[in-house]
């Protein structure tokens, strides 16, 4: 192993304002949720997504669980999900008794195969859950009319996609409901956190109730009722004001963060383009009608053996890359729901061959050059 300094796959980024905002929250003596910083975060997210409303949650997972409750998912319902995604995308609906129907992905963007969705819809289909992989938009012009014609809700798992756009419209604004992630691996982070994005105002009042443990507490604090009580199902989905303060510092610096990430992404793309073509390696596909938020940079190696060898070569120089999802339909739980090997061949191939390079907002040019140099030497 080399003595060179470690280049991690991810390193959390701070703007320099987080500590001051957290101190302000402490001095205000409002540390539970829905204080001044939470409201600021809600306003920023509503502007970023052009949505009706945004509500901070303790995680993207919890935002998805709220969505399942808001859509009244019940045992026997079916929910179509891409198999190439994180388990939270499906768990939220399985927890309500739904049966996941796994869709393969497109070979270009690695988003859900929109051409195959019609064949997966049955009389039990309640929702189509989309994941904008790497922040590149799914083909919404094909998906939305299909869902509308069948009376099926569209949900966006937009964990990768804040500030991405499809044909000029923000990701997270297409589905009736969407979720965001502020995990430390995301462009904007508070360590752990998320948000529910509401584009159909019919869901707003109930979303507030579900988020407040099934009570109408939010209405009480606005002075709309004289006492609050238990009125619906729900749970504790509010993050603390300390997390909201940290997140606001990140969201308010969004332009700077995105410019840094854009520069890094383009340096990877330009520095590896000719090498990738010469050795038959794929790089991210960003269609001309999509604006990406520069969330990740990945390579698609020709085989599992080549992926393993590249990651080993990187590790010898103390560079830590990562692969990505194991397709859900091949997992133990996925097989319990009828998944089988070979069912989604594009996703299975992508899972074997994809490697994500170190990519984080504070990455230095010197570190990135070391990664590019090491990759280019790999044959």
N, C-alpha and C positions, 0 to 999 in steps of 0.2 A: 504493500500500500504506500502511496506517495506521502511525502511530508507536507504537501501543499495544503493550504487552508481549505476547510470543508465548504463546499457550495451546496446549501440545502435545497431541497425541492421547493420549499416555501419558507418565507420569513415574514412575519407580520410587520406591517408598515404603520408608523405613527406620523402624524402631521406636525406635532409639536404643540398642539392646542389641547389635546385630550386631557392632560392632567389639570389644566386650568379649568376646563369645563366640569370635570368630575369634582374639583374643589368647590366650584360654584353650586353644584347640586348638593354637596354635603352642607355647605353654609346655609342653603335655603331650607335645610331640614325637611326635605321631601324626598325620601329615598325609595319609596314604593313607586309603582307604575303610574303613568298618565299625569306626570307633572309637566313643568314648562319645557324641558328638553324633549320629552316624548311628543309634545304638541309641535315643536319645531321640526322634529324628524318626520312626523306625519305630513306637515306642509311641504317639506322638501321632497318626500317620496311621491306625493300627489302630483307635484309639478314635474318630476322626472318621468313619471309614467303616464301623465295625462289622464289620470284615473278619477273616479268619483270620490274615493276615499282610500286611505291607507291606515292600517293599524299595526303597530309594532307587536311582535310576538317573541317568545323566548327562543324560537328556532324556526327555520323553514319547515321542519317536520311538523311543528305545532300549527303552523299556518295551514299546512295541507290537512291536518286532522280537523281543523275548524271548517275547511272547505267541505270535507266529507259530511260533517254535521249539517252545514248549511244546505247542502244538496239533498239532505234527508236520505242518504245511502242506507239501504237495508239489506238483510240477508236475502240472497237470491238475485240481487242486482249484479250487473256486469259492468266493469270499467276497463276500457281499452288503454293500455299503457305501453310505451316503448320498452322492450326488454333491456335495452342498453341505457340504464339509468341507475341512480342510487336507490337503495331499498326504501327510503322514506317516501318516494313517489307512489309506491304501491301499498306500503304498510298502512298509510292513513285510511285507505279504503277497505283493506282487508280487516282492519280493526272494527269496521262497521258491519262486517259480514259479507262484503262484496266478493265476487269472483273476478280475479284479474284475467284479462285476455291480452296475451303478449303479442305485440306487433314487432316485426323486423324493422330495420332502419334503412335509410337510403345509403347507397355506396359512396355518395359524394360528401354530403354535409354531416352524415351520421345522425341526422334527425329521423323522426318517425317516417316510415314509408307511407306517404299520403295516398299513393295509388292503391295500397292494399287495405285501407281502412274500411271501405265499403263492404268487403268480403268478411270482415270481422264483426260487423254490426248485427245484432239480433234484437228480438223484441224485448230483451232484458237489459240492453245497453243503456246505462244511465249517464255516462260521461266518457269523454275522450280527454285524456290527460296528456298534454304535450310537454316535452322538454326541449328547450332551445339549446342544443348541445354546443358547448364552448361559446355561447352567446350569439350564435348564428340562427336567425329566425327560421322556424318551420314554414312550410309552404301554406300560408294562411289563406290565400285565394282559393286553394283547392279544398281546404279542411272546413272552413267556416260554412260555406253553402251546404256541404254534405251534412254537417251536424245539424244545421238549422232545418233542413228538409226532413230530418228524422226526429226532431224535437229532442236532441241530445245536447247536454251542457258541454261546453269546452272549457277546460281548466288549463292554465299555463303554470307549469313548474319552471319559474324563471330564475332559478338559483344562480345560473351562469350569466344571465342576460340583462341585468340592469344597465340602462343607457344604450343597449342595442336597439336596432329598429328594423322593421320589415316594410319596404317601400315607403320609408319616411315616417312610419307610425311606430311609437315606442313598443318594444316587447313588454308584455305584462298588461297591455291595454286591450287585447283582443278577446280574451275569454271573459265570461261573466265574473270569474274570480281567478286570481293569480297569487303565487307565493314568491317571496324573495328570501335570500339567505345572506346573513352577515357573519358567517363562520370565518375564522381567521384565514382561510384559504381564498376567500372571495375578494373582489376588487375593493370593497368597502366593508369594514369589519368592526365588530365590537367584541370579538372573541367567539361568542356564541350569540346568535340572535336571528331574527327573521321578521317578515312582515306579511300581512294579508293585504292584497290589493283588491279593491272592490270596484268593478266597472258597471255593475247592475245595482242601482240604489235600492232595489227591493230587498237586498241582503244586508243592508247596513245596520238597521236597528237590531236584528237578531245576532249579527256578528258581534256587536258590542256586548250583548247579553251572554253569549257563549264564552266570550273572552273573559268575562267577569264571573266565572264559576256558575253561570246560569242565572245570575241575578240582574236586576235592572239598576245596578249601582251607578252606572254612568249617567243615567237620567237623573238620579237623585243628586249627584254632585253638580249637575247643571241647573238644579232647582226646578226640574220639570215635574217631580213627584215629591211628596213629603216624607216618604220612607221607602226603602228598597227591600225586596224579598226574592225568594227563589221562584222563578217563573219559567225556566226551561232547563234543558240539559246544558252542561258546560264544564269548564275546568279552569285552572289558573294559567292563563296564557300570557300574562303581562310581564315584560321584563322590567327590571328595576330602573329607576331614574339614573343611576350611575352608568348602566350600560347605554341608555339613551344618550347621555351626555357624551360618552366616548364616540358613539356613532355619529352624532351631529357634527363633531369635529371632522370626521371623515367625509360626510356628505357635503358639507360646506366647501370642502377642498376638492370636489369631484373633478373639476376641470384640470387641475394640476395633476391629480392621480392618473386620470385618463391619458393625459399627454405623455407622462412618464411611461405608461404601459404601452401606448401606441409606438413610441420610439423603440422600446425593447422588442416588441412583436415584429416590427418592420426590420430591425437589425437581424433577427433570427431568419425571417423570410428571405431577405436579400443575401445573407451570408451563407445560407444552406441551399438556395434554389438550384444552382448548377450541380452541386454534389448530389442532391436528391434525384435530379433527372438522370444523372450518369449511372446511378446504382439502383434505380427502380424503387425509390422510396417516395411515399406519398406525403404531402404536406397539407395543412388545413385548407379546405375549400370554403371560400366566402363569396357567394353569388353576388353579382353586381347590384341586385336590388336589396341586398342586406347590408346594414351597418353593424359591425361587430363591436363589442365593448373591450376587446383585447383581454379576454379572461385567461386563455391558455394558449400554449403553442405545443403542438404534438407532431410526431412523425409516425407514419404507418409503414412499418418494415415489411419486407417480402414474406417473412415467416416468423413463427414463434422462436425458432433457433436464432434467427438474425436479431430479433428483439432482445432475447436473453444475452446474446453476445455483445450488443451495443451497450446495454445497461451495465454489463460487467466491465467493458472498456471505460465507461464513464466512472465507475466506482474506483478503478485503479488510480484515477486522478482526483479522488475524493469528491466526485460530483454525484449528487443523488437525484436520479430521475425516478419516475414512477409510471406504472401502467395504469389502466383505469378499470371500468366496471367489468365484473364477471356477469354475463347476461343472466337476468333474473330467471328466465325459463329453465336454465340449466342447474340452478341452485336446488338444494334440498326442498325448500318451501315451494319453489317454482314447480318442481316435479310433483309435489303434492296437489298442485292445482292443474295438473295435466301437461306441464311442460316436458319437452323431450329434446334430446340432442338432435341437431339437424333441422329443428323447427324454424329457426331464424338464422340462416347461414351467413348473412352479411354481418350481423351482430357478433356471431361466434368468431368470424375471421377477424373482425376489428378488435375484439377483445384479446385475441392471441398476438396481434401484431402491433398494437398501438403503444407508443411510449411518449410520456409527457416530459418535456425538458424543464429544468428549473426555470421558474418564471414568477417573479414577485416585484412589487412596485419599487422597492429600494435596491434592486439588483444593480451592481456596478457594471460599467463597460468592461473593465478588466475581467470580472467574473464571467460575463457573457462571452467575451472573446475566448476564454479558456474552454467554455462549453462548445462553442462553434468549432474551435480548432480540433478538439478531441473527436467530435462527430465527423468532421471532414476527413480525418485520418482513418476512419473506420471504412473498411471495404467488405 
